[in-house]
């Protein structure tokens, strides 16, 4: 990257959970004074706060404003795509802008994209009945290429891989796992960014609503987990490696990174929810019971969406660690964090504000 002027960076999802955390890390980066960060935001109040309090350039608009998205991408050397990762039209607009930049300037722009389904790209249909023995390793390129094109939300990821192969971007993909922890950073404090994840909270909300911790099947299936601050640190580690060691830092299928620092069974989360519900007075029985089909539909939006919380998605994030990424929070920290979620959503329930917005649970 050039040092004669500021590096133009586009970050999508600045008001989201992951996007806000990554932006907070970028703003605290040792080289932050050399960055020119831009984002697109639809909320005028949040856009104003990003400008006035954090010095971020903001274009007001939505992800359906594809002309704006393409133009912003064309002006950016680095793009952190951290929002609406399942929107194929949005990704095509980003890539179109990056192609124009490459053609007109000869620049090779960098894309660090959040995998559409996170580690959901490797899920099975266990329905909580068993723990898979298959473990994916992001350093195993052959294994990464073996993931079917028809895998969960794989279509957008393939656009990135194809653009990298065509040679007009350096494409990198981060696949988060169960992201946990109530985010605490300056953007959250300013009311700009979301502080809650989806995957564990949706189980918490469903359990509170039914009056007892719920689980899919026997809860034997296993997923990886990663704290929100550690995940944000992974994005920064990738960015730093590309800046400092571009010739030895992989991209394309060699730039695919899982975000994990431990793994858990679904039953362990449900047990933690049950223990917290008893401690906080929401139930007298801490033992989880299986969700019925009717409950899966009611609390998750559909039976298929509910069964997602009974899948296996085992993996190892060795590629990120090889870059120097050093996550510090463990699965034990994740289980301890469940009580904070139960307390938060329990208060919403008391106030009659416990809702069910049926959003994708994968890696968010």
C-alpha positions, 0 to 999 in steps of 0.5 A, a space after each residue: 500500500 502507498 504511504 504517500 496518502 491515506 489508504 481508502 477503506 470501505 467498511 459495510 455493516 458499521 452499525 452491526 454487531 461484527 461490523 461495529 466491533 471491527 470498525 472500533 478496532 480499526 479506529 484504534 489501530 496504530 496506523 489509524 491516522 493513515 486510514 480514510 474510512 467510509 461506510 454506507 448507513 441508512 440511519 441519519 442519526 447514526 450517520 451523523 454520530 459516525 461523522 462527528 464522533 468518530 471521523 468516519 466518512 458516511 454516505 447515507 443510503 441502503 444496500 439496495 442503492 447499488 450504484 452508490 455501493 459500486 462507486 464507493 467500492 471503486 474508490 476503495 483500496 480495502 473493503 471490509 464486507 461485514 453486512 448483508 453477506 447473503 445479498 448476491 446483488 450487493 456483492 456483485 456491485 462491490 465486485 464491479 466497483 473493484 474491477 473498475 478500480 483495477 482496470 482504471 488504476 492498475 490497483 489490486 484492491 483487497 476484499 475481506 468478506 464475511 462468509 455468508 453462513 459463517 461455519 454454517 457452510 459445513 453443517 450437517 443435519 444431525 438434529 442434535 442426535 450425534 457429534 460429528 467426527 469430521 473436523 475442517 481445517 482452514 489450512 487444508 485447501 483441498 478440504 476447503 475446495 471440497 465444500 459443495 457449491 450447493 452448501 448453505 449460502 455458498 453462492 456469495 462466497 463463490 463470487 469472491 473466489 471467482 473474482 480472486 481467480 480472475 485476478 482483479 481483487 485479493 479475496 479473503 473470506 472469514 467464516 465466523 462460528 458461534 459469536 458471543 459476548 455483549 459487545 462493549 466498544 465506543 460505537 456501542 456506547 454511542 448508540 451506533 452499533 448493535 451489541 448482541 449476537 444472534 445464535 445464542 440469544 435466539 435460544 435464550 429468547 425461545 427458552 424464556 418464552 417457553 419457561 424452560 431451557 430448550 434444546 434441539 433433540 439430544 443436544 449432542 451436536 458440536 459447534 465452534 465458538 469465538 468471542 466478538 473481540 477475538 473475531 474482530 481481532 482476526 479481521 485486523 490480523 488478516 488486514 495487517 498481514 496483507 499490508 505488511 507481508 503481501 507476497 507471503 499472505 495467501 488469498 482466494 482459497 488460501 485466504 479462507 479463515 475460520 473464526 474459532 477458539 474452542 467448541 461446545 455442544 448445543 446441550 452445554 449452551 442449553 444447560 447454561 441457559 437453564 442454570 441462569 434461568 433458575 438463578 434469575 428466577 425464571 424457572 424452577 427446573 434447570 434441565 433443558 427439554 427438547 423443542 417440539 416441532 410447533 415450538 421450532 416454528 413458533 420461536 425460530 420461524 420454521 422447523 428447518 431454521 430451528 433444526 439449525 441449532 442441532 447441527 454439527 460444524 466442527 473446524 479449526 482456525 489454524 490459518 489465522 493463528 499462523 498469521 499471529 492471531 491470538 484469541 484469548 477467550 475460551 468456551 468456558 468464557 462463552 458459557 459464563 456469558 450466557 447468564 448476561 444474555 438471559 438477564 438482558 432478554 429476561 428484562 425485555 420479557 418483563 417489559 413486554 418487549 421480547 420479540 422474535 425477528 427470524 434472522 439467520 443464526 449462522 455465525 452472527 
